[in-house]
């Protein structure tokens, strides 16, 4: 397998070799694969919630559902009754 690195990536790998953090190309691949695995796991743990079809569904699936929160509104005088 041939891996082509960008110049800035080569510098990072070179510094890691000098610091003794990696010793072989396998080490570089292992770190890269581990990083990809962590990113994939993060996506699976935090899936994007589906979009609610209406306001009732939005409130029913809210993180506050079932908490017995009392919502009130002021009945303003904006309406005129005839």
Secondary structure by P-SEA (a helix, b strand, c coil): cbbbbcaaaaaaaaaaaaacccccaaaaaaaaaaaaaaaaaaaaacccccccccaaaaaaaccccccbbbbbbbbccccccc
